[in-house]
Amino acid sequence: MRKFIVLLFILTALFFNAQVKWMSFSEAMTQQKIQPKKIIIDFYTDWCKPCKTMDVRTYGNPFIAAYINEHFYAVKFEADGNEQLNYLGKQFGNTKSEDKKSRKSLNDFTMFMNVSSIPSTVFLDEKSYPITNLNGYLSAKELEVYLNMIATNDYKKIKTKADWEAYTKKLQSKIKE
């Protein structure tokens, strides 16, 4: 019985700690000045069903959440929201009115980061410069490859399709689906 209670406690702790520690973009930029880390930005909207699925299945994965929390500052950014921010000396906000389909227009920052579909994931380096933009839904296993590649700076070594294929073949996934 005692072992069962200890096991239950450990599983509960893992479950509740398996959440990405999201922050605003400005909070991440402030933290980055104190302790440089790469930034991962999840561009989402309230009306996006794949975004909600990605929140649960991808970012809710205990391994993914722990890895992001250790190696990145994690930002949730509402792609069609009205957040005002300053990035690389430029001011961004949602300067356009609602479009004809009754959905809000995209925030200028969303467009500046070349987000062409929702959800999208953007990575910034320790100096806040863009590394890459991944448009569309990513499973936990798909995101794991990019997290590892970017956190370890291996992305700087990958120049060709053959390099990418060798890298992904060599990587042993820690995610069980």
ABEGO torsion letter per residue (X at the ends): XAAAAAAAAAAAAAAAAABBBBBBAAAAAAAAAABBBBBBBBBBBAABAAAAAAAAAAAABAAAAAAAAAABBBBBBBAABABBBBBGGBBBBBABBBBAAGBBBBBAAAAAAGBABOBBBBBBBAAGBBABBBBEBBBAAAAAAAAAAAAAGAAAABABAAAAAAAAAABBBABBX
